[in-house]
Amino acid sequence: MSQDPTSAGDSPFRSEPSARDDAPQFVLPLVVRIERDAPPARTDALETSARAVLVILDDERSVGDGEWAEAMRYWQDARIRKVVRRARGAEWRRAEGLPGITVTGKSAEVRVFPPVPLDGWPKELAKLQVSGTDLDDPEPPADADPSAPVLWLNPDLDMSAGKAMAQTGHAAQLAWWELSDEERAAWRDAGFPLAVRTADPGRWPELTTRGLPLVRDAGFTEIAPGSCTVVADHPALR
């Protein structure tokens, strides 16, 4: 599935009504582990969330006749919704018992699950809280490697960690859709390296006009509809 992520046409993220609204609406659940005494670093959580989205998109169960393929098709044919919830202790252990994939970063653990209907969340996930995912970086992240994919956050938006995790997941997905099979394979074989950084305010306008995949949020939570949240700067798309 490939589309122009910056167009005003059939984008899965734009706020205007479209045919996507008539399709069955699914959501991709992500759960981040936030233990009370050992929360993950914010940037690592954002990067791990983005990688988790790539991992499930690439999983053999998500394509062809795989067991998750039908749900993945429903989800990608409608609005692309991702919801990040938090868990710790027994909540996390129950979440790990459900079909899904856990992706581990330097300090973060994120479990991604196959899409579910908007009103059909498993009870183990439905009871988890969305709020409370405000995380911090103990130290400022190092400069991003310009030879690797970078997901640039809009410097003018104030998003919770949970919201930002969903947005970086959107950006990684848009980049994935735009890549050729060979470019996808190269990214996969390298372990899906990527960095999430906040763009310099002076560079943000230039990033949004380079034809790179750009997430325009539908405005369901936190920010205004149509807000540009993340630019996916993958070397193969420059």
Summary of the structure (lengths in Angstrom):
residues: 238
radius of gyration: 16.6
end to end distance: 19.9
largest distance: 46.6
contacts: 752
relative contact order: 0.20
helix: 33%
strand: 19%
